[in-house]
């Protein structure tokens, strides 16, 4: 198993965080360093290190992450104006915490998808 992450501690509520959603499969909370007016992280309760580590049995949890993103976008009032869902994978993909997570960002125009140097 991968080394435990800060997200695992947030899921178990060992570290204070404002939980916006939690069920048996996923947990959602605001990003501590938001990149937009709305920036929420949606994480599986089961630690999966990277997108490369997703297995067939994880399909339900991945689907739940996207359904929760849709629900939270509506609750935040950004479902109609638009939002972005991002999952980074490994170092070159910009992944910083090795526990997959979906970034829900919006609440303002987000500009180009990415800028490569």
Backbone as CSV, one residue per row, in Angstrom:
resi,resn,N_x,N_y,N_z,CA_x,CA_y,CA_z,C_x,C_y,C_z
1,UNK,0.840,-1.188,0.000,0.000,0.000,0.000,0.880,1.245,0.000
2,UNK,0.397,2.287,-0.640,1.119,3.554,-0.696,1.192,4.174,0.701
3,UNK,2.164,5.049,0.885,2.312,5.755,2.146,1.068,6.595,2.415
4,UNK,0.625,6.586,3.674,-0.570,7.349,4.045,-0.376,8.831,3.722
5,UNK,-1.483,9.467,3.335,-1.432,10.876,2.956,-2.259,11.737,3.909
6,UNK,-2.102,13.026,3.755,-2.900,13.982,4.527,-4.388,13.786,4.242
7,UNK,-4.727,13.375,3.016,-6.138,13.163,2.680,-6.745,12.049,3.516
8,UNK,-5.988,10.997,3.779,-6.497,9.900,4.616,-6.856,10.411,6.009
9,UNK,-6.037,11.294,6.540,-6.291,11.860,7.863,-7.502,12.788,7.851
10,UNK,-7.687,13.526,6.749,-8.877,14.386,6.618,-10.123,13.521,6.536
11,UNK,-10.070,12.452,5.752,-11.215,11.539,5.610,-11.631,10.991,6.968
12,UNK,-10.649,10.611,7.787,-10.939,10.071,9.130,-11.203,11.181,10.156
13,UNK,-11.150,12.436,9.732,-11.368,13.609,10.559,-10.362,13.710,11.702
14,UNK,-9.135,13.265,11.421,-8.029,13.411,12.370,-7.364,14.776,12.212
15,UNK,-7.586,15.411,11.054,-7.111,16.758,10.775,-8.359,17.593,10.508
16,UNK,-8.461,18.756,11.141,-9.651,19.582,10.908,-9.784,20.007,9.448
17,UNK,-10.976,19.861,8.926,-11.299,20.309,7.569,-12.805,20.475,7.493
18,UNK,-13.238,21.379,6.655,-14.668,21.563,6.418,-15.098,20.534,5.388
19,UNK,-15.815,19.521,5.832,-16.282,18.497,4.900,-17.547,18.999,4.218
20,UNK,-17.508,19.063,2.900,-18.659,19.499,2.117,-19.533,18.315,1.724
21,UNK,-18.923,17.118,1.733,-19.644,15.895,1.399,-18.825,14.722,1.915
22,UNK,-19.514,13.717,2.437,-18.835,12.472,2.808,-19.857,11.351,2.833
23,UNK,-19.496,10.238,2.208,-20.289,9.023,2.294,-19.314,7.859,2.428
24,UNK,-19.773,6.658,2.196,-18.917,5.484,2.381,-17.825,5.374,1.319
25,UNK,-17.936,6.109,0.209,-16.973,5.998,-0.882,-16.075,7.212,-1.069
26,UNK,-16.617,8.414,-0.889,-15.846,9.624,-1.190,-16.044,10.714,-0.144
27,UNK,-15.088,11.636,-0.123,-15.122,12.793,0.765,-14.735,14.022,-0.052
28,UNK,-15.370,15.151,0.225,-15.059,16.394,-0.478,-14.851,17.512,0.533
29,UNK,-13.876,18.369,0.238,-13.541,19.489,1.115,-12.858,20.577,0.299
30,UNK,-12.884,21.826,0.780,-12.228,22.917,0.048,-10.714,22.724,-0.015
31,UNK,-10.112,23.108,-1.125,-8.656,23.089,-1.260,-8.079,24.166,-0.347
32,UNK,-6.961,23.867,0.319,-6.370,24.850,1.246,-5.631,25.967,0.515
33,UNK,-5.342,25.752,-0.770,-4.692,26.794,-1.580,-5.496,26.951,-2.872
34,UNK,-6.684,27.550,-2.776,-7.582,27.598,-3.940,-6.998,28.372,-5.120
35,UNK,-7.263,27.843,-6.321,-6.821,28.470,-7.564,-7.962,29.207,-8.261
36,UNK,-9.162,29.146,-7.692,-10.336,29.832,-8.232,-11.273,30.118,-7.067
37,UNK,-12.324,30.903,-7.318,-13.285,31.232,-6.259,-13.854,29.972,-5.630
38,UNK,-14.137,28.970,-6.467,-14.559,27.660,-5.974,-13.455,26.675,-6.320
39,UNK,-12.919,26.005,-5.321,-11.888,24.977,-5.547,-12.071,23.913,-4.473
40,UNK,-12.681,22.830,-4.885,-13.029,21.732,-3.978,-12.292,20.476,-4.417
41,UNK,-11.804,19.710,-3.452,-11.180,18.419,-3.737,-12.169,17.310,-3.410
42,UNK,-12.282,16.362,-4.316,-13.137,15.193,-4.126,-12.217,13.985,-4.170
43,UNK,-12.169,13.243,-3.069,-11.211,12.141,-2.953,-11.934,10.844,-2.606
44,UNK,-11.409,9.722,-3.098,-11.977,8.449,-2.663,-11.536,8.168,-1.230
45,UNK,-12.388,7.545,-0.456,-12.007,7.184,0.912,-10.939,6.099,0.911
46,UNK,-10.938,5.261,-0.112,-9.895,4.256,-0.310,-8.710,4.964,-0.960
47,UNK,-7.531,4.776,-0.415,-6.359,5.420,-1.003,-5.953,4.712,-2.288
48,UNK,-5.967,5.468,-3.374,-5.481,5.029,-4.685,-4.424,6.062,-5.041
49,UNK,-3.183,5.653,-5.211,-2.079,6.604,-5.346,-2.193,7.491,-6.584
50,UNK,-2.370,6.911,-7.756,-2.415,7.683,-9.002,-3.514,7.129,-9.902
51,UNK,-3.818,7.858,-10.954,-4.799,7.371,-11.931,-4.331,6.053,-12.538
52,UNK,-3.025,5.845,-12.615,-2.488,4.587,-13.135,-2.809,3.398,-12.234
53,UNK,-3.171,3.659,-10.997,-3.442,2.593,-10.029,-4.922,2.244,-9.915
54,UNK,-5.781,2.909,-10.680,-7.212,2.610,-10.641,-7.443,1.218,-11.205
55,UNK,-8.189,0.417,-10.470,-8.490,-0.958,-10.861,-9.962,-1.080,-11.253
56,UNK,-10.314,-2.196,-11.860,-11.699,-2.443,-12.263,-12.651,-2.268,-11.088
57,UNK,-12.269,-2.748,-9.920,-13.154,-2.653,-8.754,-13.325,-1.217,-8.255
58,UNK,-12.544,-0.290,-8.774,-12.642,1.113,-8.378,-13.600,1.922,-9.259
59,UNK,-14.197,1.301,-10.265,-15.060,2.031,-11.192,-16.225,2.720,-10.484
60,UNK,-16.799,2.079,-9.479,-17.929,2.682,-8.763,-17.485,3.941,-8.027
61,UNK,-16.348,3.890,-7.365,-15.880,5.064,-6.620,-15.512,6.207,-7.570
62,UNK,-14.940,5.891,-8.719,-14.594,6.944,-9.685,-15.873,7.598,-10.204
63,UNK,-16.865,6.797,-10.503,-18.157,7.340,-10.921,-18.784,8.198,-9.842
64,UNK,-18.677,7.776,-8.587,-19.224,8.559,-7.481,-18.526,9.898,-7.373
65,UNK,-17.216,9.936,-7.595,-16.475,11.198,-7.531,-17.066,12.211,-8.516
66,UNK,-17.378,11.769,-9.719,-17.937,12.669,-10.729,-19.378,13.069,-10.408
67,UNK,-20.157,12.149,-9.850,-21.528,12.491,-9.478,-21.528,13.513,-8.350
68,UNK,-20.633,13.345,-7.383,-20.511,14.302,-6.284,-20.031,15.652,-6.809
69,UNK,-19.128,15.648,-7.791,-18.675,16.913,-8.398,-19.862,17.651,-8.995
70,UNK,-20.714,16.939,-9.697,-21.910,17.557,-10.295,-22.802,18.150,-9.208
71,UNK,-23.016,17.409,-8.137,-23.859,17.872,-7.028,-23.260,19.111,-6.370
72,UNK,-21.962,19.088,-6.107,-21.311,20.228,-5.450,-21.291,21.454,-6.360
73,UNK,-21.113,21.251,-7.667,-21.155,22.382,-8.607,-22.522,23.055,-8.540
74,UNK,-23.572,22.263,-8.457,-24.926,22.825,-8.351,-25.074,23.567,-7.020
75,UNK,-24.626,22.958,-5.922,-24.730,23.592,-4.601,-23.949,24.906,-4.545
76,UNK,-22.825,24.969,-5.255,-21.989,26.176,-5.266,-22.491,27.219,-6.264
77,UNK,-23.518,26.858,-7.046,-24.091,27.795,-8.009,-23.252,27.993,-9.260
78,UNK,-22.409,27.004,-9.593,-21.554,27.139,-10.781,-21.894,26.119,-11.864
79,UNK,-22.942,25.359,-11.659,-23.274,24.310,-12.634,-23.671,24.892,-13.985
80,UNK,-24.361,26.006,-14.007,-24.811,26.589,-15.270,-23.721,27.445,-15.928
81,UNK,-22.938,28.170,-15.140,-21.902,29.033,-15.714,-20.698,28.223,-16.185
82,UNK,-20.478,27.081,-15.567,-19.393,26.196,-15.985,-18.314,26.030,-14.934
83,UNK,-17.627,24.927,-15.047,-16.562,24.574,-14.102,-15.628,23.597,-14.788
84,UNK,-14.525,23.321,-14.123,-13.535,22.390,-14.650,-13.297,21.295,-13.624
85,UNK,-13.138,20.066,-14.119,-12.772,18.918,-13.295,-11.396,18.455,-13.743
86,UNK,-10.467,18.362,-12.793,-9.072,18.040,-13.121,-8.577,16.935,-12.198
87,UNK,-7.917,15.936,-12.786,-7.205,14.936,-11.991,-5.785,14.862,-12.539
88,UNK,-4.815,15.209,-11.731,-3.410,15.166,-12.124,-2.843,13.771,-11.857
89,UNK,-1.848,13.374,-12.653,-1.239,12.057,-12.473,0.278,12.162,-12.548
90,UNK,0.919,11.811,-11.464,2.377,11.757,-11.338,3.024,13.134,-11.481
91,UNK,4.343,13.148,-11.382,5.109,14.397,-11.297,4.882,15.331,-12.483
92,UNK,5.012,14.861,-13.692,4.860,15.734,-14.853,3.415,16.188,-15.036
93,UNK,2.475,15.457,-14.475,1.078,15.851,-14.527,0.702,16.828,-13.431
94,UNK,1.631,17.127,-12.532,1.385,18.094,-11.473,0.800,17.516,-10.201
95,UNK,0.825,16.189,-10.051,0.270,15.587,-8.838,1.203,15.850,-7.660
96,UNK,0.639,16.358,-6.569,1.425,16.657,-5.373,1.132,15.694,-4.237
97,UNK,-0.116,15.251,-4.131,-0.502,14.287,-3.085,-0.846,12.983,-3.795
98,UNK,-0.189,11.901,-3.389,-0.372,10.614,-4.059,-1.527,9.827,-3.448
99,UNK,-2.683,10.439,-3.590,-4.002,9.892,-3.242,-4.897,10.590,-4.258
100,UNK,-5.378,9.866,-5.270,-6.084,10.547,-6.355,-7.136,11.493,-5.812
101,UNK,-7.337,12.558,-6.546,-8.329,13.555,-6.158,-8.761,14.327,-7.385
102,UNK,-10.011,14.664,-7.387,-10.616,15.426,-8.460,-10.741,16.862,-7.985
103,UNK,-10.168,17.788,-8.734,-10.310,19.211,-8.439,-11.570,19.713,-9.140
104,UNK,-12.473,20.301,-8.391,-13.638,20.986,-8.941,-13.330,22.474,-8.811
105,UNK,-13.122,23.157,-9.947,-12.776,24.575,-9.918,-13.738,25.375,-10.787
106,UNK,-14.070,26.562,-10.323,-14.972,27.426,-11.080,-15.322,28.663,-10.289
107,UNK,-16.452,29.263,-10.652,-16.904,30.475,-9.994,-16.404,31.740,-10.655
108,UNK,-15.611,31.588,-11.711,-15.068,32.695,-12.477,-14.518,32.116,-13.777
109,UNK,-14.295,32.959,-14.804,-13.692,32.439,-16.033,-12.320,31.838,-15.731
110,UNK,-12.062,30.650,-16.242,-10.833,29.927,-15.902,-9.713,30.094,-16.915
111,UNK,-10.001,30.669,-18.069,-8.952,30.878,-19.054,-8.584,29.583,-19.776
112,UNK,-7.413,29.590,-20.431,-7.008,28.425,-21.212,-6.848,27.192,-20.333
113,UNK,-7.014,26.041,-20.955,-6.930,24.781,-20.220,-5.584,24.633,-19.523
114,UNK,-4.490,24.907,-20.239,-3.173,24.840,-19.615,-2.185,25.625,-20.432
115,UNK,-1.110,25.972,-19.785,-0.025,26.665,-20.452,1.228,25.830,-20.268
116,UNK,1.838,25.431,-21.367,3.062,24.633,-21.325,4.221,25.559,-21.617
117,UNK,5.232,25.476,-20.806,6.419,26.345,-20.966,7.372,25.763,-21.992
